[in-house]
Amino acid sequence: MPNHSASGRRPAPWILLVFFVGFALPGCGGRMGTVKGKVLISGRPMPNGTVAFVSADGQSVDTSEIDAEGNYTMRRAPVGPVKISVIVSPPSNIPSPNMKMGDKGGRIKSETAGKKFVPVPERYRSSETTPLTYTVTSGEQSHNVEIEP
């Protein structure tokens, strides 16, 4: 029988797990930043939607709702270079491919019902096509997202 330690016993598997979790994982992209700002389209506040920050490697994502004044707050944005996309759902009175009918043939109200709809150019809707980028640092910072038609 091979000698695995000074006492002749192999280390318990849980010791290896503790070592891995305690020393290997903390360096695995755990750094985050907080980013606050406005989403502007043609210089005016975007009245609703969602803004997403996607890390350059595509492994980390944070999203934030956009309020009526165009404000957003990313609380766990991945540190480093990110691509920024903006998604807006049409209100319930504008037909959408995923629209559902209610029990009596009426449309189901969406959370965008009654909100002003401002379409976002297609290139800004995906992290693969957006020209918007930013470098997030640790801690709090401000960054306005400016969309051009």
C-alpha positions in Angstrom: 0.0 0.0 0.0 1.5 3.4 -1.0 2.4 5.8 1.7 0.3 9.1 1.1 1.3 11.1 4.1 3.6 11.0 7.2 0.9 9.0 9.0 0.3 6.7 6.1 -3.3 7.8 5.4 -4.6 9.6 2.3 -6.1 13.1 2.8 -9.9 13.1 3.1 -11.7 14.2 0.0 -13.4 17.0 1.8 -10.0 18.6 2.5 -9.4 18.8 -1.2 -12.8 20.4 -1.7 -12.1 23.0 1.0 -8.8 23.7 -0.7 -10.4 24.2 -4.1 -13.3 26.3 -2.9 -11.1 28.4 -0.5 -8.2 29.1 -2.8 -9.1 28.5 -6.4 -12.6 30.1 -6.8 -12.0 33.6 -5.3 -9.9 34.5 -8.3 -12.6 33.4 -10.8 -14.1 36.6 -12.0 -15.9 37.5 -8.8 -15.2 41.2 -9.0 -18.2 43.5 -9.6 -18.9 47.2 -9.9 -21.9 49.4 -9.5 -22.8 51.6 -12.5 -25.5 54.3 -12.4 -26.5 56.5 -15.2 -29.1 57.4 -17.8 -30.1 55.7 -21.1 -30.5 58.4 -23.7 -31.9 58.1 -27.3 -31.1 61.1 -29.5 -30.2 63.0 -26.3 -33.6 62.3 -24.6 -34.2 59.9 -21.7 -35.3 56.5 -22.7 -38.7 56.1 -20.8 -38.5 52.3 -20.2 -36.8 49.1 -21.1 -33.8 47.0 -19.9 -30.1 47.7 -20.2 -27.6 44.8 -20.1 -23.9 44.7 -19.5 -22.2 41.6 -21.0 -18.5 40.9 -20.2 -16.1 40.7 -23.1 -15.9 36.9 -22.7 -19.7 36.6 -22.6 -19.5 34.8 -19.3 -21.0 37.5 -17.0 -24.1 39.5 -17.4 -26.0 42.1 -15.3 -29.2 43.8 -16.2 -31.2 46.8 -14.9 -34.6 48.1 -15.6 -34.8 51.7 -17.1 -37.2 54.0 -15.2 -39.4 56.6 -16.8 -36.7 59.3 -16.5 -34.1 57.0 -18.2 -32.2 56.1 -15.0 -30.7 52.7 -14.5 -28.5 51.1 -11.7 -26.3 48.1 -12.3 -25.5 46.6 -8.9 -23.3 43.7 -10.0 -21.7 44.7 -13.3 -18.8 42.6 -14.3 -15.5 44.4 -13.9 -13.6 45.0 -17.2 -14.7 45.7 -20.7 -18.4 45.2 -21.4 -20.8 45.4 -24.3 -24.0 47.3 -23.6 -27.4 46.4 -25.1 -30.8 47.9 -24.7 -34.1 46.0 -25.0 -37.5 47.6 -25.1 -40.7 45.5 -25.2 -43.7 47.0 -27.1 -46.7 47.9 -25.0 -49.7 45.5 -25.1 -51.6 47.6 -27.6 -48.8 47.1 -30.2 -48.8 43.6 -31.7 -45.9 41.4 -30.8 -45.0 37.9 -32.0 -45.3 36.5 -28.5 -48.6 38.2 -27.7 -51.1 36.0 -25.9 -54.9 36.2 -25.9 -56.8 36.5 -22.6 -59.7 34.3 -21.5 -62.4 36.3 -23.3 -60.4 37.1 -26.4 -58.8 40.3 -25.0 -55.1 40.9 -24.7 -53.3 40.1 -21.5 -51.9 43.4 -20.1 -48.2 43.5 -20.0 -46.0 45.5 -17.6 -45.3 47.9 -20.5 -49.0 48.8 -21.0 -49.6 52.5 -20.7 -45.9 53.3 -21.0 -44.4 55.4 -23.8 -42.8 53.1 -26.4 -39.6 54.3 -28.1 -38.2 51.8 -30.5 -34.4 51.0 -30.2 -32.5 50.5 -33.4 -31.8 46.7 -33.9 -28.0 47.0 -33.7 -28.3 48.0 -30.0 -30.5 45.1 -29.0 -27.8 42.4 -28.9 -24.4 42.2 -27.3 -23.1 40.7 -30.5 -24.1 43.7 -32.7 -24.1 46.7 -30.3 -21.4 49.4 -30.8 -21.8 50.4 -27.2 -18.9 49.6 -24.9 -17.6 50.6 -21.4 -14.9 49.5 -19.0 -16.4 48.8 -15.6 -14.1 49.3 -12.5 -14.6 48.1 -8.9 -16.8 50.4 -6.8 -19.4 52.9 -7.8 -19.2 54.9 -11.1 -21.5 56.8 -13.5 -22.0 56.0 -17.2 -24.6 57.4 -19.5 -25.7 55.1 -22.4 -26.3 57.1 -25.5 -28.2 55.6 -28.4 -28.3 57.2 -31.9 -31.1 56.4 -34.4 
